[in-house]
Amino acid sequence: MILLLGLLLLQVLNGFYIPGVAPRTFRYGDRVELKVNKLTSIHTQIPLDYYSAKFCRPYDGVQQASENLGEFLTGDRIENSPYELYMEQDQFCKVLCQVELKTNDVAHIKKIIKEEYHHNWIIDNLPAASIVDSKQYIITAYAGGFPVGYQDHKATYIFNHVNIIVEYHPLDDGSRVVGFYVEPFSIEHKFPQNMDYKSSTIDGKQVAPETCSTERAMDLDLVKKADHLFVQKGAKVLYTYDVVWRSSMIKWASRWDIYLSMDNAVPKKVHWFSIVNSLMIVVCLTGMVAMILARNLRRDISKYNRVPTEDEEAASGDTHEETGWKLVHQDVFRPPASCPMLLCVFIGSGVQVFVMALLTIAFAAVGFVSPANRGSLMVVMLLLYVCMGSFAGYHCARLYKTFKGQRWQRAIFLTAFLFPAFSFSVFFGLDLSLASYGSTGAVPISTLLALLALWFGISVPLVFLGAYLGFRKEPIEFPVKFSNIPRPIPAASWYVSPPFTVIVGGVLPFGACF
């Protein structure tokens, strides 16, 4: 019976897919949609809409793909594109469109190329890797997309031709996309017989430029025969593309491995060495602190258990000076003299964030937060945070009851609104700043209303529910009683002052990580 149940469980697990990332199988000739995302740069945190620049637009208009809350919050704006790809069908020197650059277009394109903005294309939910081909080297990057253009001695050039390389894994009933690469080129196209774009049609079909081949994909040999496309006023940019399909032995379930490992750019030995090095430093520092604490504790215990001699009793008389734990035990659990309510509020909010972080890590470890499902991490964090409001209310209420506080309504109100209101205010200020730049990072009003609905509709009621349960519990019983009169604290030495301890305390974890 147990063996049968185990086999059934394996069958269930074998057929389980995380929602939103199920594989899609294409048959020969099926349309494979290429979508475009925001323009991003490593030099600025202001993403831009893809069609804010002078790129070719779809013939039936720009249509935004359905996105979840996490994609809106991360600034993703996934839209359709005019590129046409068909499964396992190579295409060469396909003309997309031609645009003429005006003064505003030139200024905008030069700005985004100077700030190194990159395209972010998507095929079958797989982001495009970039292949930058030059005379000296070939670089393949699996993060950040491919550049819009480049600068050379104050001259600005735009990439107007791309080689779209798609890898697929063949199956019995079709094929699945397992790789996606884009190789950009800058080339000033010319049509044969001095024709231009509008007149370069024969029998209703577009004539290919003579600067690219209709039999093979673009390469450096073809690029050397033509000039690069310079960005200037009045320039006519002809966008073209090639499509190359390659069979691959990589299975669909492993197609993200090359993105996560960056094609083994960093050897595994380096990772293990870094991990072992960090662990050894942490263990050594922890051992040093434990030895110091154990030494002081043993000294205090031996002093407490030692029987004083007659001479020591005569010398001390009736007074007996306490040291160690006995000296401070009555001051450890005493409520703070100023703002005990804020301490309870901060502890409650901290517990809420801590539980949210633990559950997020757990969900990510089991595979529910997949990189293939864009925005899933943000959605999971938000939902877990608002659902953990009961933890915040419970711990704040019980600790405030232990402190014998009387204004419990204000304490619970601050727990429900103080930290979320501060975070929302900062977020709203940044959102207004991004909106002034016309960035896609600016969150729409509907998304802001959804956040407010999560806050007031889920988090706030759960905080009050947790507070109700916390006040019904008995106060926390401390292991020792505390004194209502605080013991005078002598002046501390310079090496235990707050500035010095903050610096030293920050250097040690930094050294352990790096």
C-alpha positions in Angstrom: 0.0 0.0 0.0 2.8 2.4 0.9 4.6 1.6 -2.3 1.5 2.2 -4.3 0.9 5.6 -2.6 4.5 6.6 -3.3 4.2 5.7 -7.0 1.0 7.8 -7.2 2.7 10.7 -5.5 5.6 10.5 -8.0 3.1 10.6 -10.9 1.4 13.7 -9.5 4.7 15.4 -8.9 5.9 14.5 -12.4 2.8 16.2 -14.0 3.0 19.3 -11.8 3.7 22.8 -13.3 3.9 26.1 -11.6 1.1 28.4 -12.7 2.1 30.8 -15.4 5.2 28.9 -16.6 3.8 25.8 -18.4 5.6 24.9 -21.6 4.2 25.8 -25.0 4.7 23.6 -28.0 4.8 25.0 -31.5 4.3 23.2 -34.7 6.2 23.8 -37.9 5.2 27.2 -39.4 3.3 28.4 -36.3 3.6 32.1 -35.5 6.0 32.8 -32.7 5.3 36.1 -31.2 8.2 38.5 -30.3 7.3 41.0 -27.6 9.2 44.1 -26.5 9.7 45.3 -23.0 10.9 48.6 -21.5 14.3 50.2 -22.4 16.7 49.9 -19.4 20.1 51.3 -18.6 22.7 50.4 -16.0 23.5 54.1 -15.6 20.1 55.2 -14.6 17.1 53.8 -12.7 14.6 55.4 -15.1 13.2 52.7 -17.5 11.5 54.1 -20.7 8.7 52.9 -22.9 10.0 51.0 -25.9 8.0 53.0 -28.4 9.1 56.3 -26.9 12.0 56.1 -29.4 11.7 56.1 -33.2 11.3 52.3 -33.7 8.9 50.5 -36.0 5.5 50.0 -34.7 3.1 47.1 -35.3 0.8 47.5 -38.3 -2.4 47.0 -36.2 -1.2 49.3 -33.4 0.6 48.9 -30.2 -1.1 46.5 -27.8 0.0 46.0 -24.2 0.1 42.5 -22.9 -1.8 41.6 -19.7 0.5 42.1 -16.7 0.2 41.2 -13.1 0.7 43.6 -10.1 4.4 42.7 -9.8 5.2 43.6 -13.4 3.6 47.0 -13.0 5.5 47.7 -9.8 8.9 46.7 -11.4 8.2 49.0 -14.4 7.6 46.2 -17.0 5.6 47.3 -20.0 5.4 44.3 -22.4 4.0 45.1 -25.8 3.6 43.5 -29.2 6.1 44.1 -32.1 6.0 44.1 -35.9 8.6 41.3 -36.1 7.2 38.1 -37.7 8.7 34.8 -36.8 7.5 31.3 -37.8 8.7 28.1 -36.2 11.7 26.6 -37.9 11.5 28.9 -40.9 14.6 31.0 -41.6 14.2 34.5 -43.0 17.0 36.8 -44.3 17.1 40.5 -45.0 13.4 41.1 -44.1 12.5 44.8 -44.3 10.5 46.1 -41.4 10.0 49.8 -42.0 11.8 53.0 -42.6 11.6 56.1 -40.4 13.0 59.6 -40.8 14.7 61.2 -37.8 13.6 64.7 -36.9 15.3 67.0 -34.5 13.5 65.7 -31.4 14.1 62.1 -32.5 17.8 62.7 -32.9 18.2 64.3 -29.5 16.2 61.4 -27.8 18.1 58.6 -29.6 21.5 60.2 -28.8 20.5 60.5 -25.2 19.5 56.9 -24.7 22.5 55.6 -26.6 24.8 57.8 -24.5 23.2 56.5 -21.3 23.6 52.9 -22.8 19.9 52.0 -22.8 19.2 48.4 -24.0 16.4 46.6 -25.7 14.6 43.9 -23.8 12.9 41.5 -26.2 10.9 38.4 -25.2 10.0 35.2 -27.1 7.9 32.6 -25.3 8.6 34.3 -22.0 12.3 34.0 -22.6 14.4 37.2 -22.5 16.8 37.9 -25.3 20.6 37.3 -24.8 22.9 39.8 -26.5 25.6 38.9 -29.0 27.9 41.9 -29.6 30.2 41.2 -32.6 33.3 43.3 -33.3 36.7 42.9 -35.0 38.4 42.0 -31.7 36.0 39.8 -29.8 32.4 38.4 -29.5 30.6 39.0 -26.3 27.4 37.1 -25.3 25.5 38.7 -22.4 22.5 36.9 -20.8 21.2 39.8 -18.7 20.2 43.4 -19.6 19.2 42.9 -23.3 21.1 44.3 -26.2 22.2 47.9 -26.8 20.2 50.5 -28.9 23.4 51.8 -30.5 27.0 52.9 -29.7 29.2 55.9 -29.7 32.6 56.2 -31.5 34.6 59.4 -31.2 31.5 61.6 -30.4 29.7 60.1 -33.4 26.5 58.2 -32.5 25.4 55.1 -34.5 22.1 53.2 -34.1 21.6 49.4 -34.5 19.1 49.0 -37.3 19.6 45.4 -38.3 19.3 42.4 -35.9 20.0 38.7 -36.3 17.3 36.9 -34.3 18.6 33.5 -33.4 16.1 31.1 -31.8 17.0 27.7 -30.5 14.3 25.0 -30.3 14.1 21.5 -28.8 12.3 19.1 -31.2 9.6 16.8 -29.8 7.3 14.2 -31.3 4.4 16.7 -31.5 6.2 19.9 -32.2 9.1 22.0 -30.9 9.7 24.2 -27.8 11.7 27.4 -27.6 14.8 26.9 -25.4 17.1 29.8 -26.4 16.8 33.3 -27.8 19.7 35.5 -29.0 19.9 38.9 -30.7 23.0 40.1 -32.7 22.7 43.8 -33.6 24.4 45.6 -36.4 24.5 49.2 -37.7 24.4 49.5 -41.4 23.3 52.2 -43.9 21.1 50.3 -46.3 21.0 51.0 -50.0 18.6 49.7 -52.6 19.7 48.5 -56.0 19.4 50.8 -59.0 19.2 53.9 -56.8 15.7 53.0 -55.6 14.4 54.2 -52.3 12.2 52.5 -49.7 8.9 53.7 -51.2 9.7 52.8 -54.8 11.6 49.5 -54.0 8.6 47.2 -54.8 8.2 44.8 -57.7 4.9 43.2 -58.3 3.8 44.3 -54.9 6.7 42.7 -53.1 9.4 44.5 -51.2 12.8 44.5 -52.8 15.6 43.6 -50.4 18.5 46.1 -50.0 21.7 45.3 -51.7 23.6 45.8 -48.4 22.3 42.5 -46.9 21.9 39.0 -48.3 18.7 37.1 -48.8 20.5 33.8 -48.6 22.4 34.1 -45.3 22.4 36.0 -42.1 24.2 39.3 -41.6 27.9 39.0 -40.5 30.9 41.2 -40.2 32.0 40.5 -43.8 28.7 42.1 -45.1 28.9 44.9 -42.7 32.4 45.9 -43.8 31.1 46.5 -47.3 28.7 49.2 -46.1 28.8 52.3 -43.9 27.4 52.4 -40.4 24.2 54.3 -39.8 25.0 57.7 -38.3 22.3 59.4 -36.2 21.6 62.8 -37.6 18.7 65.0 -38.6 17.0 63.8 -41.7 18.6 60.4 -41.6 16.4 57.7 -43.0 16.6 54.6 -40.8 15.7 51.3 -42.5 15.1 48.6 -40.0 15.8 45.0 -41.2 16.2 41.6 -39.5 17.2 38.0 -40.1 15.7 35.0 -38.4 17.8 31.9 -37.8 16.4 28.7 -36.2 18.8 26.2 -34.5 18.0 22.8 -33.1 19.2 22.3 -29.5 19.5 19.3 -27.2 18.6 21.6 -24.2 15.3 20.6 -22.7 12.6 23.1 -21.9 12.9 22.6 -18.2 16.6 23.5 -18.3 16.4 26.6 -20.6 16.9 29.0 -17.8 20.0 27.4 -16.5 22.3 29.3 -18.9 20.8 32.6 -17.8 21.2 31.8 -14.1 24.8 30.7 -14.5 25.6 33.3 -17.2 26.9 30.5 -19.4 29.4 29.5 -16.6 31.1 32.9 -16.8 32.0 32.4 -13.1 33.4 28.9 -12.4 31.7 26.8 -9.8 35.0 26.6 -7.9 34.9 30.3 -7.4 31.4 30.1 -5.9 32.4 27.3 -3.5 35.6 29.1 -2.5 33.6 32.3 -1.7 31.0 30.4 0.2 33.5 28.4 2.3 35.5 31.6 2.9 32.5 33.5 4.2 31.4 30.5 6.4 34.9 30.3 7.9 35.0 34.0 8.7 31.5 33.8 10.3 32.4 30.7 12.3 35.6 32.3 13.5 33.9 35.5 14.6 31.1 33.6 16.3 33.6 31.4 18.1 35.5 34.4 19.3 32.4 36.1 20.7 31.2 32.7 22.3 34.6 32.3 24.0 34.5 35.7 25.5 31.0 35.3 26.7 31.7 31.8 28.1 34.8 33.1 29.9 33.0 35.9 31.6 30.1 33.6 32.5 32.4 31.0 34.1 34.2 33.8 36.0 30.9 35.1 37.3 29.6 31.6 38.3 32.9 30.7 40.1 32.7 34.0 41.9 29.1 33.4 43.0 29.8 29.8 44.2 33.1 30.6 46.0 32.7 30.7 49.8 34.4 33.9 51.1 37.0 33.6 53.8 36.7 35.2 57.3 39.2 37.9 56.3 37.1 38.8 53.1 33.9 38.9 55.2 35.6 41.2 57.7 37.0 43.4 55.0 33.7 43.7 53.1 31.6 44.2 56.3 27.9 44.5 55.7 28.2 45.7 52.1 28.6 43.3 49.3 29.2 44.5 45.8 27.4 42.6 43.0 29.0 42.0 39.7 28.1 40.4 36.4 24.6 39.2 35.8 23.5 40.1 39.4 24.5 43.6 38.7 22.3 44.1 35.6 19.5 41.5 35.9 17.0 44.0 37.4 17.5 46.4 34.5 17.3 44.0 31.5 13.6 43.5 31.2 12.4 46.9 32.5 10.2 48.7 29.9 11.9 51.8 28.3 11.3 55.0 30.1 10.5 56.9 26.9 8.3 55.7 24.0 7.5 52.2 25.1 4.6 52.2 22.6 6.9 52.8 19.7 9.0 49.9 20.7 6.0 47.6 20.6 4.9 49.0 17.3 8.4 48.5 15.8 8.6 45.0 17.1 5.2 44.1 15.7 6.1 45.5 12.3 9.5 43.8 12.4 7.9 40.4 13.1 5.6 40.9 10.2 8.5 41.7 7.8 10.5 38.8 9.2 7.8 36.2 8.8 7.1 37.5 5.3 10.8 37.2 4.4 11.0 33.6 5.7 7.9 32.5 3.8 9.2 34.2 0.6 12.5 32.3 0.8 10.6 29.1 1.4 8.3 29.6 -1.6 11.3 30.5 -3.7 13.2 27.4 -2.5 10.4 25.0 -3.6 10.1 26.7 -7.0 6.9 28.8 -6.7 8.8 32.0 -7.4 10.2 31.3 -10.8 12.2 33.8 -12.9 10.0 32.7 -15.9 7.0 34.2 -14.2 7.7 37.9 -14.2 6.6 39.9 -11.2 5.9 36.7 -9.2 8.5 37.6 -6.5 6.9 41.1 -6.0 3.4 39.6 -5.9 4.4 36.9 -3.4 6.1 39.5 -1.1 3.1 41.8 -1.1 0.5 39.2 -0.5 2.6 37.6 2.3 3.2 40.9 3.9 -0.4 41.9 4.0 -1.4 38.4 5.2 1.1 38.5 8.0 -0.6 41.5 9.6 -2.0 39.3 12.3 1.5 38.6 13.5 2.2 42.3 13.8 -0.9 43.0 15.8 -0.5 40.0 18.1 3.1 40.6 19.1 2.6 44.4 19.5 -0.6 43.9 21.7 1.0 41.2 23.9 4.2 43.2 24.5 2.2 46.4 25.2 0.1 44.5 27.7 3.3 43.2 29.3 4.4 46.8 29.6 1.1 47.7 31.3 0.2 50.2 28.7 -3.1 52.0 28.8 -3.5 53.5 25.3 -3.8 50.2 23.4 -6.0 51.7 20.7 -3.3 54.1 19.6 -0.7 51.3 19.7 -2.7 49.1 17.4 -3.5 52.0 15.1 0.2 52.8 14.8 1.0 49.2 14.1 -1.5 49.1 11.3 -0.5 52.4 9.7 2.9 53.7 10.8 5.3 51.5 8.8 3.0 51.0 5.8 2.2 54.7 5.6 5.9 55.6 5.7 6.7 53.1 3.0 3.8 54.1 0.8 4.7 57.8 1.1 8.3 57.1 0.0 7.0 54.9 -2.8 4.4 57.6 -3.9 7.1 60.3 -4.0 9.4 58.2 -6.1 6.4 57.4 -8.4 5.7 61.1 -8.9 9.4 61.6 -9.8 9.4 58.8 -12.3 6.1 60.1 -13.8 7.7 63.5 -14.4 10.4 61.8 -16.5 7.8 59.9 -18.5 9.2 56.6 -17.3 7.5 53.2 -17.4 8.5 52.8 -13.7 5.7 55.2 -12.8 2.9 53.0 -11.4 -0.6 53.6 -12.9 -3.4 54.9 -10.7 -5.2 51.6 -10.9 -2.2 49.8 -9.4 -2.0 52.4 -6.6 -5.6 51.7 -5.8 -4.9 48.0 -5.8 -2.1 48.5 -3.2 -4.4 50.6 -1.0 -7.1 47.9 -1.3 -4.6 45.3 -0.1 -3.5 47.6 2.7 -6.9 48.6 4.0 -8.8 45.5 3.0 -6.5 42.8 4.2 -3.6 44.1 6.3 -5.4 46.4 8.6 -8.2 44.0 9.6 -5.7 41.3 10.2 -3.6 43.6 12.5 -6.7 44.3 14.6 -7.5 40.6 14.6 -4.0 39.7 15.8 -4.2 42.5 18.5 -7.5 41.0 19.8 -5.9 37.6 20.2 -2.8 39.2 21.7 -4.7 41.1 24.4 -6.5 37.9 25.3 -3.3 36.2 26.2 -1.5 36.5 29.5 1.4 39.0 29.7 4.9 37.7 28.9 6.5 36.3 32.1 10.2 37.3 32.3 12.7 35.0 34.0 13.6 37.6 36.6 11.9 40.6 38.1 12.9 44.1 37.2 13.4 47.2 39.3 11.4 50.3 38.7 14.4 52.5 39.6 17.1 52.3 37.0 20.6 51.8 38.1 23.0 54.7 37.3 25.1 53.9 34.3 28.8 55.0 34.6 30.5 56.9 31.8 31.6 54.5 29.0 35.1 54.4 27.5 35.6 55.7 24.0 35.9 52.2 22.5 32.3 51.4 23.6 30.8 54.6 22.4 28.0 54.4 19.8 30.0 55.8 16.8 32.9 53.4 17.3 30.8 50.3 17.9 28.6 51.1 14.8 31.8 51.3 12.6 33.3 48.1 14.0 30.0 46.3 13.9 29.6 47.2 10.3 33.1 46.3 9.3 32.9 42.7 10.6 29.8 41.6 8.6 31.1 43.4 5.5 34.4 41.5 5.8 32.5 38.2 6.3 30.5 38.8 3.0 33.4 40.1 0.9 
